[in-house]
Amino acid sequence: MKYFCTAVLFLLSLVLFSQNSTEIRTALHNVYVAPNYSKLPPTKPGFIGEMSFGEKLNGEEYWHYYYGYPTFYFSCFAGYPGALEYGYVIGFAPQFSFDKRIKNRWNYHIKTGLGIAYHTNPYDRKYNPNNMLI
């Protein structure tokens, strides 16, 4: 089942564009919890799936041109951090994406945002003391 879900999310990780400035993106991210504390449970690599709905800003404000007509996204995240003690993660975040071309051969892409998340198995001193993720 895990391989099937991974294959489906990989196939969905396309960028869908239309003639207007609205876009839908899906992505699958690999995650790994770094063992920065000696009492963390053993982890395996996990995954986070993302679906984003975006709108490219069209220049109505003066700063749109200055920042290269950035894209505003609203993203939904869901995934598994790599251990059952951590549970599953569900989150929502508004984001801005900036693309900047450097000369003719190079460009860089910055995507920033801040949102909220829900963990299905949060830290509890009595019932889940091994979940040390914040």
C-alpha positions as CSV (number, residue, x, y, z in Angstrom):
1,M,0.0,0.0,0.0
2,K,2.9,2.4,0.8
3,Y,4.4,1.8,-2.6
4,F,1.1,2.4,-4.3
5,C,0.5,5.7,-2.5
6,T,4.1,6.7,-3.3
7,A,3.6,5.9,-7.0
8,V,0.3,7.8,-7.1
9,L,1.8,10.9,-5.4
10,F,4.8,10.7,-7.7
11,L,2.5,10.6,-10.8
12,L,0.5,13.5,-9.4
13,S,3.6,15.6,-8.8
14,L,3.1,17.6,-12.0
15,V,2.5,21.2,-12.4
16,L,-0.8,22.0,-14.0
17,F,-1.0,25.3,-15.9
18,S,-3.7,27.0,-17.8
19,Q,-3.9,30.1,-20.0
20,N,-4.7,32.3,-17.0
21,S,-2.5,32.8,-13.9
22,T,-4.1,30.1,-11.7
23,E,-2.2,27.0,-11.1
24,I,-2.4,23.8,-9.1
25,R,0.7,22.0,-7.9
26,T,1.2,18.6,-6.2
27,A,4.5,17.4,-4.7
28,L,5.9,14.6,-2.6
29,H,8.7,15.5,-0.2
30,N,11.1,13.1,1.6
31,V,11.6,13.9,5.2
32,Y,14.0,12.6,7.8
33,V,14.1,13.3,11.5
34,A,17.7,14.0,12.6
35,P,18.7,12.2,15.7
36,N,19.5,15.2,17.8
37,Y,18.5,13.7,21.1
38,S,19.7,10.4,22.6
39,K,16.2,9.2,23.6
40,L,14.4,9.7,20.3
41,P,12.8,6.6,18.9
42,P,14.4,5.0,15.8
43,T,13.1,6.6,12.6
44,K,12.9,5.7,9.0
45,P,12.6,8.2,6.1
46,G,9.1,9.6,5.9
47,F,7.1,11.5,3.4
48,I,5.0,14.7,3.2
49,G,2.5,15.2,0.4
50,E,1.6,18.7,-0.7
51,M,-1.2,20.2,-2.8
52,S,-1.0,23.9,-3.6
53,F,-3.4,26.2,-5.3
54,G,-1.7,29.3,-6.7
55,E,-2.5,32.7,-8.3
56,K,0.3,34.6,-10.0
57,L,0.0,38.3,-9.1
58,N,-0.8,40.4,-12.2
59,G,0.8,43.8,-11.5
60,E,-2.1,45.7,-9.9
61,E,0.2,46.9,-7.2
62,Y,3.5,48.6,-7.8
63,W,5.6,46.0,-5.9
64,H,4.5,43.1,-8.1
65,Y,6.9,44.2,-10.9
66,Y,9.7,44.9,-8.4
67,Y,9.5,41.3,-7.1
68,G,9.0,39.7,-10.5
69,Y,5.3,39.1,-10.2
70,P,5.3,36.6,-7.3
71,T,2.8,33.7,-6.9
72,F,0.6,33.4,-3.9
73,Y,-0.2,29.8,-2.8
74,F,-2.4,28.2,-0.3
75,S,-0.9,24.8,0.5
76,C,-2.3,21.7,2.2
77,F,0.2,19.2,3.7
78,A,-0.2,15.6,5.0
79,G,2.3,13.0,5.7
80,Y,4.2,10.6,8.0
81,P,7.4,11.8,9.7
82,G,9.0,8.4,10.0
83,A,8.0,6.8,13.3
84,L,4.7,5.7,14.8
85,E,5.5,7.7,18.0
86,Y,5.2,10.9,16.0
87,G,1.9,10.0,14.4
88,Y,0.8,11.7,11.2
89,V,0.9,15.4,10.3
90,I,-1.8,17.6,8.6
91,G,-1.2,21.3,7.9
92,F,-2.2,24.4,6.0
93,A,0.0,27.3,5.0
94,P,-0.3,30.4,2.8
95,Q,2.9,30.9,0.9
96,F,4.6,33.3,-1.5
97,S,6.9,32.2,-4.3
98,F,9.5,34.5,-5.9
99,D,11.4,33.6,-9.1
100,K,14.4,35.7,-10.0
101,R,16.5,35.3,-13.2
102,I,20.3,35.9,-12.9
103,K,21.6,36.8,-16.3
104,N,20.3,34.4,-18.9
105,R,21.5,31.0,-17.6
106,W,20.6,30.9,-13.9
107,N,17.7,31.7,-11.7
108,Y,16.7,31.1,-8.2
109,H,13.4,30.3,-6.6
110,I,12.3,31.3,-3.1
111,K,9.2,30.0,-1.5
112,T,8.2,31.2,2.0
113,G,5.2,30.8,4.2
114,L,3.9,30.2,7.7
115,G,0.9,28.1,8.7
116,I,-0.6,25.7,11.2
117,A,-0.3,21.9,11.6
118,Y,-2.0,19.2,13.6
119,H,-0.2,16.1,14.8
120,T,-2.2,13.0,15.4
121,N,0.0,11.7,18.2
122,P,1.3,14.7,20.2
123,Y,3.7,14.7,23.1
124,D,2.3,13.6,26.4
125,R,4.4,13.1,29.5
126,K,2.6,10.0,30.6
127,Y,1.4,8.3,27.4
128,N,3.8,9.5,24.7
129,P,7.1,10.7,26.3
130,N,9.2,9.7,23.2
131,N,7.6,12.2,20.9
132,M,10.1,15.1,21.3
133,L,9.3,16.8,18.0
134,I,8.2,20.4,18.1
